[in-house]
Amino acid sequence: MLSALFLYPETSAHTILKRKARALKKINPTRNYHTEYGSLDQPLSIRLATSLTRPIRLLATQPIIQLISFYLAYNYGLLFIVLSTFATLWTSYYNQSITTSGLHYISLVIGYTIAAQGAAPITDRLWVYLKSRHGGETQPEYRIPLMIPGAVLIPTGLFLYGFTAEARVHWIVPDIGILIFGCGIIVGTQAMQAYVIDSFPKYVASASAASQFLRNLAGFAFPIFAPSLYLVLGYGWGNALLAFLFLAIGVPAPLILWKFGAKLRGMGKL
């Protein structure tokens, strides 16, 4: 990563324009040069205040960020429920040692890796294909198609993982279920994050922070009720309930974004 500081060219429009404005100011110090991102002469306190509060303002005023935040929050909450109860399954249901139970996380890693390495080139090819079909015009909605496999893989993995674990089927089957679930989580999250980046190219960091605020709260809150959920419903129906709730959220989300995404973006005021 350190090598990127020296080998990769700067691509941020904000940084490039700011460097050009500073170079011009050295040539002509009496002029007050500025970019579309603000004046170079703004006090540091104002710039910090603007930058630090922008994520909250985006979350409060942008309907598209609010929708994406809700989707990402549930995704993240599901992931943390599974992570917080995963090892307990193997020690309590399968009577495995703590050391052995830790090995099952390899299945999650495999799912993450397949999704991370496979989803990126696929979404880039879809982007190029949709761009060519629309005469070179680009839209953030071109990132949405990859959300659909995620919306299928997540509940499929939860159903397989939950009911086979409840029935104490051979350990490889719940592991396959959790692999599918992990793959779906990464695919769906990548597509959503790419959508946010393309929707707010001027404020990528702030928009990303705004979209992830609720998911961090969900990552904290969901594991609190996870033990009670599985104690009452078991791994089978407990995970089935989570999967049904995801179907109610995850299936409509890409359809809403595809049809109304541009309109929702237009409704936001920064």
TORMI-655598 format. One record per residue (C-alpha): residue number from 1; residue in one letter; y, z, x. Coordinates in pm, 1 decimal, padded with zeros to 6 digits. Each point is the difference from the previous one (the first is absolute). Layout:
! TORMI-655598
+-----+---------+----------+----------+----------+
| num | residuo |    north |       up |     east |
+-----+---------+----------+----------+----------+
| NUM |       A |        Y |        Z |        X |
...
+-----+---------+----------+----------+----------+
! end
This chain:
! TORMI-655598
+-----+---------+----------+----------+----------+
| num | residuo |    north |       up |     east |
+-----+---------+----------+----------+----------+
|   1 |       M |  00000.0 |  00000.0 |  00000.0 |
|   2 |       L |  00236.5 |  00068.4 |  00286.1 |
|   3 |       S | -00049.5 | -00354.4 |  00125.9 |
|   4 |       A |  00142.5 | -00130.6 | -00329.8 |
|   5 |       L |  00340.0 |  00143.0 |  00097.1 |
|   6 |       F |  00012.9 | -00238.7 |  00295.0 |
|   7 |       L | -00214.1 | -00296.8 | -00105.6 |
|   8 |       Y |  00081.9 | -00052.2 | -00369.6 |
|   9 |       P |  00331.3 | -00158.0 | -00106.3 |
|  10 |       E |  00229.6 |  00185.6 | -00237.7 |
|  11 |       T | -00037.9 | -00130.2 | -00357.4 |
|  12 |       S |  00206.5 |  00248.6 | -00200.7 |
|  13 |       A |  00308.2 | -00175.9 | -00142.2 |
|  14 |       H |  00181.4 |  00334.0 | -00005.9 |
|  15 |       T | -00050.4 |  00058.7 |  00373.0 |
|  16 |       I |  00067.9 | -00361.0 |  00103.3 |
|  17 |       L |  00327.6 | -00018.9 | -00194.4 |
|  18 |       K |  00109.8 |  00340.1 |  00128.0 |
|  19 |       R | -00058.6 | -00109.2 |  00360.7 |
|  20 |       K |  00201.9 | -00318.4 | -00057.8 |
|  21 |       A |  00284.4 |  00197.6 | -00156.1 |
|  22 |       R |  00007.6 |  00239.5 |  00295.9 |
|  23 |       A |  00004.0 | -00291.2 |  00245.1 |
|  24 |       L |  00293.9 | -00156.8 | -00185.7 |
|  25 |       K |  00183.5 |  00332.5 | -00005.5 |
|  26 |       K | -00026.4 |  00024.2 |  00378.8 |
|  27 |       I |  00166.2 | -00340.8 |  00025.1 |
|  28 |       N |  00271.2 |  00090.1 | -00251.5 |
|  29 |       P |  00028.7 |  00382.3 | -00029.3 |
|  30 |       T |  00290.4 | -00016.7 | -00245.2 |
|  31 |       R | -00210.1 | -00160.5 | -00271.4 |
|  32 |       N | -00209.7 |  00208.0 | -00240.3 |
|  33 |       Y | -00324.4 | -00191.2 | -00017.3 |
|  34 |       H | -00256.0 |  00087.6 | -00263.3 |
|  35 |       T | -00321.2 | -00136.6 | -00149.7 |
|  36 |       E | -00128.6 | -00003.4 | -00356.5 |
|  37 |       Y | -00164.5 |  00332.3 |  00082.9 |
|  38 |       G |  00330.6 |  00173.5 |  00069.4 |
|  39 |       S |  00269.4 |  00048.6 |  00260.2 |
|  40 |       L | -00073.1 |  00090.3 |  00361.0 |
|  41 |       D |  00289.1 |  00247.5 | -00011.3 |
|  42 |       Q | -00151.3 |  00218.5 | -00270.7 |
|  43 |       P | -00043.8 |  00361.7 |  00113.6 |
|  44 |       L | -00354.1 |  00101.4 |  00084.0 |
|  45 |       S |  00004.6 |  00261.2 | -00276.9 |
|  46 |       I |  00068.9 | -00266.8 | -00265.0 |
|  47 |       R | -00268.0 | -00230.5 |  00133.9 |
|  48 |       L | -00253.7 |  00282.6 |  00008.0 |
|  49 |       A |  00090.7 |  00115.3 | -00349.7 |
|  50 |       T | -00035.1 | -00353.1 | -00135.1 |
|  51 |       S | -00332.5 | -00062.4 |  00172.6 |
|  52 |       L | -00154.8 |  00336.7 | -00085.2 |
|  53 |       T |  00091.3 | -00014.2 | -00368.0 |
|  54 |       R | -00086.0 | -00366.8 | -00055.5 |
|  55 |       P | -00374.1 |  00060.0 | -00069.0 |
|  56 |       I |  00084.5 |  00250.4 | -00274.8 |
|  57 |       R |  00257.1 | -00238.8 | -00148.4 |
|  58 |       L | -00252.2 | -00283.5 |  00004.3 |
|  59 |       L | -00260.6 |  00213.6 | -00174.4 |
|  60 |       A |  00254.5 |  00115.9 | -00259.7 |
|  61 |       T |  00152.7 | -00340.9 | -00075.8 |
|  62 |       Q | -00268.0 | -00264.3 |  00062.3 |
|  63 |       P | -00257.1 | -00040.4 | -00282.8 |
|  64 |       I | -00221.3 | -00210.3 |  00226.5 |
|  65 |       I | -00015.4 |  00281.9 |  00256.7 |
|  66 |       Q | -00080.7 |  00250.1 | -00274.0 |
|  67 |       L | -00291.1 | -00211.5 | -00124.8 |
|  68 |       I | -00138.8 | -00056.8 |  00347.5 |
|  69 |       S |  00043.1 |  00368.7 |  00087.0 |
|  70 |       F | -00206.7 |  00100.9 | -00302.2 |
|  71 |       Y | -00278.6 | -00241.1 |  00096.4 |
|  72 |       L | -00002.6 |  00107.7 |  00364.3 |
|  73 |       A |  00010.2 |  00367.2 | -00100.5 |
|  74 |       Y | -00316.5 | -00030.3 | -00205.8 |
|  75 |       N | -00170.4 | -00201.3 |  00275.3 |
|  76 |       Y |  00085.4 |  00264.7 |  00257.1 |
|  77 |       G | -00097.2 |  00282.3 | -00232.7 |
|  78 |       L | -00342.6 | -00155.4 | -00054.5 |
|  79 |       L | -00047.9 | -00037.7 |  00372.8 |
|  80 |       F |  00085.5 |  00363.5 |  00067.0 |
|  81 |       I | -00226.4 |  00125.5 | -00279.9 |
|  82 |       V | -00288.1 | -00185.7 |  00161.0 |
|  83 |       L |  00089.2 |  00112.5 |  00351.1 |
|  84 |       S |  00035.9 |  00366.0 | -00103.3 |
|  85 |       T | -00341.1 |  00012.0 | -00171.0 |
|  86 |       F | -00198.6 | -00252.2 |  00202.5 |
|  87 |       A | -00153.1 |  00235.6 |  00255.9 |
|  88 |       T | -00088.8 |  00256.2 | -00269.8 |
|  89 |       L | -00216.8 | -00258.4 | -00175.4 |
|  90 |       W | -00232.5 | -00035.5 |  00296.7 |
|  91 |       T | -00028.4 |  00370.6 |  00071.6 |
|  92 |       S | -00045.3 |  00114.6 | -00361.7 |
|  93 |       Y | -00184.4 | -00290.8 | -00166.8 |
|  94 |       Y | -00193.5 | -00141.4 |  00294.9 |
|  95 |       N | -00042.1 |  00323.1 |  00201.2 |
|  96 |       Q |  00121.8 | -00162.0 |  00319.5 |
|  97 |       S |  00159.6 |  00183.0 |  00288.2 |
|  98 |       I |  00376.3 | -00003.3 |  00049.4 |
|  99 |       T | -00044.2 | -00221.4 |  00306.8 |
| 100 |       T | -00211.9 | -00252.8 | -00188.5 |
| 101 |       S |  00236.3 | -00001.5 | -00298.0 |
| 102 |       G |  00282.4 | -00108.4 |  00229.3 |
| 103 |       L | -00187.7 | -00316.5 |  00094.0 |
| 104 |       H |  00036.4 | -00134.1 | -00352.6 |
| 105 |       Y |  00369.9 | -00055.9 |  00061.0 |
| 106 |       I | -00112.7 | -00300.3 |  00204.5 |
| 107 |       S | -00059.3 | -00183.3 | -00329.9 |
| 108 |       L |  00365.5 |  00052.0 | -00093.2 |
| 109 |       V |  00108.9 | -00126.0 |  00341.2 |
| 110 |       I | -00211.6 | -00313.0 | -00044.0 |
| 111 |       G |  00157.3 | -00064.0 | -00339.3 |
| 112 |       Y |  00349.9 |  00051.7 |  00138.2 |
| 113 |       T | -00068.0 | -00230.9 |  00294.5 |
| 114 |       I | -00145.4 | -00282.0 | -00212.2 |
| 115 |       A |  00300.1 |  00014.4 | -00232.1 |
| 116 |       A |  00262.9 |  00031.9 |  00272.8 |
| 117 |       Q | -00138.7 | -00286.8 |  00206.3 |
| 118 |       G | -00089.5 | -00223.6 | -00292.7 |
| 119 |       A |  00287.0 |  00053.0 | -00242.1 |
| 120 |       A |  00283.7 | -00087.4 |  00238.9 |
| 121 |       P | -00107.1 | -00359.6 |  00078.3 |
| 122 |       I | -00097.3 | -00059.2 | -00363.4 |
| 123 |       T |  00337.4 |  00111.3 | -00133.8 |
| 124 |       D |  00177.1 | -00216.5 |  00261.0 |
| 125 |       R | -00200.7 | -00304.8 | -00108.0 |
| 126 |       L |  00073.8 |  00072.5 | -00366.2 |
| 127 |       W |  00367.8 |  00030.6 |  00088.7 |
| 128 |       V |  00001.0 | -00340.3 |  00170.9 |
| 129 |       Y | -00195.6 | -00159.4 | -00286.0 |
| 130 |       L |  00226.8 |  00135.6 | -00275.2 |
| 131 |       K |  00309.4 | -00086.5 |  00202.4 |
| 132 |       S | -00115.4 | -00360.9 |  00039.4 |
| 133 |       R | -00076.9 | -00022.7 | -00373.0 |
| 134 |       H |  00355.2 |  00106.4 | -00084.5 |
| 135 |       G |  00178.8 | -00241.3 |  00231.0 |
| 136 |       G |  00055.5 |  00243.7 |  00285.7 |
| 137 |       E |  00148.0 |  00272.2 | -00223.7 |
| 138 |       T | -00115.3 |  00352.0 |  00079.0 |
| 139 |       Q | -00031.7 |  00299.7 | -00230.9 |
| 140 |       P | -00129.3 |  00355.9 |  00054.3 |
| 141 |       E | -00240.9 | -00071.1 | -00287.4 |
| 142 |       Y | -00205.4 | -00213.7 |  00238.0 |
| 143 |       R | -00137.0 |  00329.7 |  00138.1 |
| 144 |       I | -00138.9 |  00107.7 | -00336.9 |
| 145 |       P | -00329.4 | -00197.1 | -00021.6 |
| 146 |       L | -00163.5 |  00225.2 |  00259.4 |
| 147 |       M |  00063.7 |  00300.6 | -00223.9 |
| 148 |       I | -00262.6 | -00132.9 | -00240.6 |
| 149 |       P | -00300.2 |  00047.7 |  00235.1 |
| 150 |       G |  00131.4 |  00348.9 |  00071.9 |
| 151 |       A |  00015.3 |  00074.1 | -00373.8 |
| 152 |       V | -00366.6 | -00100.9 | -00025.6 |
| 153 |       L | -00134.4 |  00161.4 |  00317.1 |
| 154 |       I |  00150.5 |  00347.2 | -00053.1 |
| 155 |       P | -00163.3 |  00081.4 | -00337.8 |
| 156 |       T | -00321.5 | -00179.3 |  00101.9 |
| 157 |       G | -00026.9 |  00218.0 |  00308.9 |
| 158 |       L |  00079.6 |  00316.6 | -00196.4 |
| 159 |       F | -00265.4 | -00071.8 | -00264.8 |
| 160 |       L | -00266.5 | -00079.8 |  00260.0 |
| 161 |       Y |  00089.7 |  00294.4 |  00222.0 |
| 162 |       G |  00028.9 |  00253.9 | -00282.3 |
| 163 |       F | -00310.4 | -00071.5 | -00207.0 |
| 164 |       T | -00235.6 | -00060.6 |  00293.3 |
| 165 |       A |  00121.1 |  00319.9 |  00167.2 |
| 166 |       E | -00049.4 |  00193.6 | -00324.8 |
| 167 |       A | -00355.4 | -00137.2 | -00023.9 |
| 168 |       R | -00061.9 |  00080.8 |  00369.2 |
| 169 |       V | -00102.0 | -00357.6 |  00075.3 |
| 170 |       H | -00067.3 | -00076.5 |  00367.7 |
| 171 |       W |  00314.9 |  00072.7 |  00200.5 |
| 172 |       I |  00057.2 | -00365.2 |  00093.0 |
| 173 |       V |  00088.2 | -00091.8 | -00361.0 |
| 174 |       P |  00290.0 |  00247.3 | -00041.9 |
| 175 |       D |  00115.4 | -00109.1 |  00344.4 |
| 176 |       I |  00007.5 | -00362.8 | -00117.5 |
| 177 |       G |  00200.1 |  00112.0 | -00301.9 |
| 178 |       I |  00252.4 |  00183.1 |  00213.6 |
| 179 |       L |  00021.6 | -00301.5 |  00234.0 |
| 180 |       I |  00090.0 | -00222.4 | -00297.3 |
| 181 |       F |  00252.4 |  00257.9 | -00118.5 |
| 182 |       G |  00164.6 |  00024.0 |  00342.6 |
| 183 |       C |  00018.9 | -00377.0 |  00023.1 |
| 184 |       G |  00173.7 | -00016.7 | -00338.1 |
| 185 |       I |  00250.4 |  00270.1 |  00092.1 |
| 186 |       I |  00113.6 | -00187.4 |  00312.2 |
| 187 |       V |  00009.9 | -00342.0 | -00168.5 |
| 188 |       G |  00209.0 |  00125.4 | -00291.8 |
| 189 |       T |  00232.0 |  00206.9 |  00217.1 |
| 190 |       Q |  00060.3 | -00283.4 |  00246.7 |
| 191 |       A |  00090.0 | -00239.1 | -00281.5 |
| 192 |       M |  00243.5 |  00249.8 | -00155.2 |
| 193 |       Q |  00166.8 |  00083.0 |  00330.6 |
| 194 |       A |  00039.1 | -00370.8 |  00082.5 |
| 195 |       Y |  00158.2 | -00048.0 | -00343.1 |
| 196 |       V |  00252.8 |  00276.1 |  00070.7 |
| 197 |       I |  00086.5 | -00148.0 |  00340.7 |
| 198 |       D |  00060.7 | -00345.2 | -00148.2 |
| 199 |       S |  00199.5 |  00143.1 | -00291.2 |
| 200 |       F |  00247.1 |  00192.9 |  00217.5 |
| 201 |       P |  00031.5 | -00190.5 |  00330.5 |
| 202 |       K |  00335.3 |  00163.9 |  00081.5 |
| 203 |       Y | -00125.6 |  00353.5 | -00047.4 |
| 204 |       V | -00368.9 | -00015.2 |  00088.2 |
| 205 |       A | -00024.2 |  00350.5 |  00146.9 |
| 206 |       S |  00188.7 |  00161.9 | -00287.7 |
| 207 |       A | -00194.2 | -00190.2 | -00266.8 |
| 208 |       S | -00330.4 |  00089.1 |  00165.3 |
| 209 |       A |  00100.0 |  00365.8 |  00019.7 |
| 210 |       A |  00107.0 | -00002.1 | -00366.0 |
| 211 |       S | -00326.2 | -00158.3 | -00114.5 |
| 212 |       Q | -00205.9 |  00257.5 |  00191.2 |
| 213 |       F |  00183.9 |  00313.9 | -00113.0 |
| 214 |       L | -00209.5 |  00053.9 | -00313.0 |
| 215 |       R | -00324.7 | -00082.2 |  00177.5 |
| 216 |       N |  00059.7 |  00280.6 |  00248.4 |
| 217 |       L |  00042.8 |  00240.0 | -00292.5 |
| 218 |       A | -00321.7 | -00132.6 | -00153.2 |
| 219 |       G | -00182.4 |  00041.9 |  00330.2 |
| 220 |       F |  00103.1 |  00366.0 | -00009.6 |
| 221 |       A | -00067.0 |  00065.5 | -00370.3 |
| 222 |       F | -00322.6 | -00187.9 | -00077.6 |
| 223 |       P | -00231.4 |  00195.7 |  00234.6 |
| 224 |       I |  00114.8 |  00324.1 | -00169.2 |
| 225 |       F | -00185.3 | -00083.6 | -00322.3 |
| 226 |       A | -00284.1 | -00197.0 |  00162.3 |
| 227 |       P | -00245.1 |  00297.1 |  00025.0 |
| 228 |       S |  00052.6 |  00087.8 | -00368.7 |
| 229 |       L | -00043.3 | -00365.0 | -00101.1 |
| 230 |       Y | -00337.9 | -00035.0 |  00170.4 |
| 231 |       L | -00111.0 |  00348.8 | -00103.1 |
| 232 |       V |  00051.1 | -00082.7 | -00368.1 |
| 233 |       L | -00098.9 | -00367.6 | -00009.5 |
| 234 |       G | -00212.5 | -00040.3 |  00312.3 |
| 235 |       Y |  00033.6 | -00282.2 |  00248.4 |
| 236 |       G | -00115.8 | -00260.3 | -00251.7 |
| 237 |       W |  00233.8 |  00047.2 | -00294.4 |
| 238 |       G |  00269.7 |  00150.3 |  00219.4 |
| 239 |       N |  00029.9 | -00322.2 |  00197.9 |
| 240 |       A | -00050.9 | -00203.4 | -00318.6 |
| 241 |       L |  00304.8 |  00169.3 | -00153.5 |
| 242 |       L |  00205.5 | -00084.1 |  00308.8 |
| 243 |       A | -00127.5 | -00359.7 | -00012.1 |
| 244 |       F |  00086.5 | -00041.4 | -00369.7 |
| 245 |       L |  00351.0 |  00133.6 |  00062.7 |
| 246 |       F |  00037.0 | -00243.4 |  00288.4 |
| 247 |       L | -00106.2 | -00289.0 | -00222.8 |
| 248 |       A |  00278.0 |  00099.0 | -00240.7 |
| 249 |       I |  00251.0 | -00005.9 |  00289.6 |
| 250 |       G | -00136.2 | -00244.3 |  00255.8 |
| 251 |       V | -00091.9 | -00290.6 | -00227.6 |
| 252 |       P |  00337.4 | -00035.8 | -00181.5 |
| 253 |       A |  00205.8 |  00053.9 |  00317.6 |
| 254 |       P | -00055.0 | -00343.1 |  00164.7 |
| 255 |       L |  00042.6 | -00175.5 | -00335.6 |
| 256 |       I |  00329.7 |  00179.2 | -00067.0 |
| 257 |       L |  00128.9 | -00073.5 |  00349.9 |
| 258 |       W | -00102.1 | -00366.3 | -00017.6 |
| 259 |       K |  00170.5 | -00058.9 | -00334.7 |
| 260 |       F |  00294.3 |  00240.0 |  00010.3 |
| 261 |       G |  00046.8 |  00077.0 |  00370.8 |
| 262 |       A |  00307.6 | -00219.2 |  00046.4 |
| 263 |       K |  00159.7 |  00142.2 | -00314.9 |
| 264 |       L | -00068.1 |  00358.2 |  00107.8 |
| 265 |       R |  00150.3 | -00066.1 |  00342.0 |
| 266 |       G |  00309.5 | -00142.1 | -00166.9 |
| 267 |       M |  00042.6 |  00315.0 | -00209.4 |
| 268 |       G |  00038.1 |  00223.0 |  00305.1 |
| 269 |       K |  00342.3 |  00103.1 |  00125.3 |
| 270 |       L |  00040.8 |  00139.7 |  00352.5 |
+-----+---------+----------+----------+----------+
! end
